[in-house]
Amino acid sequence: MIEFTLWDILRNLLLATRWTILLSLVSFIGGGAVGLGLLLLRISKNKACRAFAKYYIELFQGTPLLMQLFIAFFGLGLFGIDVPAWLAAGMALILWTAAFLAEIWRGCVESVARGQWEASASLGMGRLQQMRYVILPQALRVAIPPTVGFSVQIIKGTALTSIIGFVELSKAGTVVTNATFQPFTVYGLVALIYFALCWPLSKSSQILERKLNVTHRNH
């Protein structure tokens, strides 16, 4: 029987952690880009655009991420489309992330005083110019804490991709456990690694929120 040292176990888990981090970054960046587009549709004056964004957000927020992963991986296979696990995981997480970020940012945009819209309109700015030069810079300051906070949910959400065969941290934990028969050691380390990834982001979100509140009171 092969003996596995603590370092052997940790090394294998850290190798898989790279994929968790990469998938989280892809989900956040891609979801942010799609989410920004959804935000613009959500606050558009066009009724059809607003309806599309609204139903998209409700669909992805109202259904489990696990189901979305299954559809992305197995659903497309029904039409003869072979989707690699990493691609299905990335697509599902991007679309899921976009729905939540769009709604977070919409609330931040709507927190900007209505007078800012009216003032910028009186200067002859179009809708996109208002967003770019007046509204988004103010909304961004409010949006940073909840956006950073949601990034923690993205990291933890990557654990669900193991169900479709993507080998990230939690899947690697299962594989290593099957090889070492040391579940408490392995999953204890998995938990510590997730904590090491998520805790700094959670703390940053809290610090940013406190600073934002102090700045708001001072003004």
C-alpha positions in Angstrom: 0.0 0.0 0.0 1.3 3.4 -1.0 1.9 5.8 1.9 0.9 9.4 1.3 2.4 12.1 3.4 0.6 15.3 4.4 2.7 17.2 1.8 1.7 14.7 -0.9 -2.0 15.4 -0.1 -1.5 19.1 0.1 0.5 19.3 -3.1 -2.3 17.6 -5.1 -4.9 19.8 -3.6 -3.0 23.0 -4.4 -2.5 21.9 -8.0 -6.3 21.6 -8.3 -6.7 24.9 -6.5 -5.2 26.6 -9.6 -8.2 25.5 -11.6 -10.6 26.7 -8.9 -8.9 30.2 -9.0 -8.8 30.2 -12.9 -12.5 29.2 -13.2 -13.5 31.8 -10.6 -11.6 34.5 -12.5 -13.2 33.5 -15.8 -16.6 33.5 -14.2 -16.2 36.9 -12.6 -14.7 38.6 -15.6 -17.0 37.0 -18.2 -20.0 37.3 -15.9 -19.1 41.0 -15.2 -19.0 41.7 -19.0 -22.4 40.0 -19.6 -23.8 41.5 -16.4 -22.9 45.0 -17.5 -24.8 44.4 -20.8 -27.8 43.1 -18.8 -27.6 46.2 -16.6 -27.8 48.5 -19.6 -30.8 46.5 -21.0 -32.4 46.5 -17.5 -32.5 50.3 -17.3 -33.1 50.9 -21.0 -36.1 52.9 -22.1 -36.9 50.1 -24.5 -39.6 47.9 -23.0 -38.5 44.8 -24.9 -34.9 45.2 -23.7 -36.0 45.7 -20.1 -38.3 42.6 -20.3 -35.5 40.4 -21.8 -33.1 41.4 -19.0 -35.7 41.0 -16.3 -36.7 37.5 -17.4 -33.0 36.4 -17.9 -32.2 37.5 -14.4 -35.3 35.8 -12.9 -34.5 32.6 -14.7 -30.9 32.3 -13.6 -31.5 33.5 -10.1 -34.6 31.3 -9.7 -33.1 28.0 -10.8 -30.3 26.1 -9.1 -26.7 26.5 -10.4 -26.5 22.7 -10.4 -29.3 22.4 -12.9 -27.7 25.0 -15.1 -24.4 23.0 -15.1 -26.3 19.9 -16.0 -28.0 21.6 -19.0 -24.8 23.1 -20.2 -22.9 19.8 -20.1 -25.6 17.1 -20.7 -28.3 19.1 -22.4 -26.2 20.2 -25.4 -25.1 16.6 -25.8 -28.7 15.7 -26.7 -28.2 17.7 -29.9 -24.9 16.0 -30.7 -22.8 18.8 -29.3 -19.9 17.5 -27.3 -19.0 20.1 -24.7 -15.9 19.6 -22.5 -16.4 19.8 -18.8 -14.3 23.0 -18.4 -16.2 24.8 -21.2 -19.6 23.8 -19.8 -18.5 24.9 -16.3 -17.3 28.2 -17.6 -20.4 28.9 -19.6 -22.8 28.0 -16.8 -20.9 30.1 -14.2 -20.6 33.1 -16.5 -24.3 33.2 -17.2 -25.2 32.6 -13.5 -22.8 35.2 -12.3 -24.0 37.8 -14.9 -27.6 37.5 -13.5 -26.5 38.3 -9.9 -24.0 41.0 -10.8 -26.5 42.8 -13.1 -29.1 42.9 -10.3 -26.5 44.1 -7.7 -25.4 46.8 -10.0 -28.9 47.8 -10.9 -29.6 48.5 -7.3 -26.4 50.6 -7.1 -27.4 52.6 -10.2 -30.8 53.2 -8.8 -29.3 54.5 -5.6 -27.9 57.5 -7.5 -30.1 60.5 -6.9 -32.6 61.2 -9.7 -31.4 64.7 -9.8 -28.1 63.5 -11.3 -30.0 62.1 -14.3 -31.8 65.3 -14.7 -28.7 67.5 -14.4 -26.8 65.5 -16.9 -29.7 65.5 -19.3 -29.9 69.3 -19.1 -26.3 69.4 -20.3 -27.4 67.6 -23.5 -26.0 64.2 -22.7 -27.5 61.1 -24.2 -28.4 58.0 -22.2 -25.0 56.3 -22.7 -23.1 59.5 -21.9 -25.1 59.9 -18.7 -24.2 56.4 -17.7 -20.5 56.7 -18.6 -19.7 60.1 -17.2 -22.2 60.7 -14.4 -24.1 57.7 -13.1 -21.6 54.8 -13.3 -18.7 56.6 -11.5 -21.1 57.3 -8.6 -22.7 53.8 -8.6 -19.3 52.2 -8.8 -18.3 53.5 -5.3 -21.5 51.8 -3.9 -21.1 48.7 -6.0 -17.6 47.7 -4.9 -18.4 46.1 -1.5 -21.3 43.9 -2.7 -19.5 42.9 -5.8 -16.4 41.9 -3.9 -18.7 40.0 -1.5 -20.4 38.1 -4.3 -17.0 37.0 -5.6 -16.9 34.7 -2.5 -20.1 33.0 -3.8 -18.5 32.5 -7.1 -15.5 30.7 -5.6 -17.7 28.4 -3.5 -20.0 27.9 -6.6 -17.1 26.3 -8.5 -17.3 23.3 -6.1 -20.6 22.3 -7.9 -18.7 21.9 -11.2 -17.3 18.6 -9.9 -20.7 17.0 -10.6 -20.0 17.3 -14.3 -16.4 16.0 -14.0 -14.4 19.2 -13.8 -11.5 18.6 -11.5 -11.3 21.6 -9.3 -10.5 21.7 -5.5 -13.5 19.8 -4.2 -13.3 17.1 -7.0 -9.6 16.7 -6.3 -10.5 16.2 -2.6 -12.7 13.3 -3.6 -10.0 11.8 -5.8 -7.3 12.2 -3.1 -9.6 10.7 -0.5 -10.2 7.6 -2.6 -6.5 7.2 -3.0 -5.4 7.9 0.6 -8.5 6.8 2.7 -7.9 9.9 4.9 -11.2 11.8 4.5 -10.8 13.9 7.6 -7.3 15.1 6.7 -8.2 15.7 3.0 -11.4 17.5 3.5 -10.0 19.4 6.4 -7.3 20.8 4.1 -9.9 21.4 1.4 -11.9 23.5 3.9 -8.8 25.4 4.9 -7.9 26.2 1.3 -11.4 27.5 0.5 -11.2 29.6 3.7 -7.9 31.0 2.6 -9.4 32.0 -0.8 -12.7 33.4 0.6 -11.8 35.0 3.9 -9.6 37.9 2.4 -12.4 38.7 0.0 -15.1 38.7 2.7 -12.9 40.9 4.9 -12.2 43.3 2.1 -15.9 43.6 1.4 -16.6 44.5 5.1 -13.7 47.0 5.2 -14.9 48.7 1.9 -18.4 48.9 3.2 -17.3 50.5 6.5 -15.2 53.0 4.6 -18.1 53.8 2.3 -20.4 54.4 5.3 -17.9 56.7 7.0 -17.4 58.6 3.7 -21.1 58.9 3.3 -21.6 60.3 6.9 -18.8 62.8 6.4 -20.5 64.2 3.4 
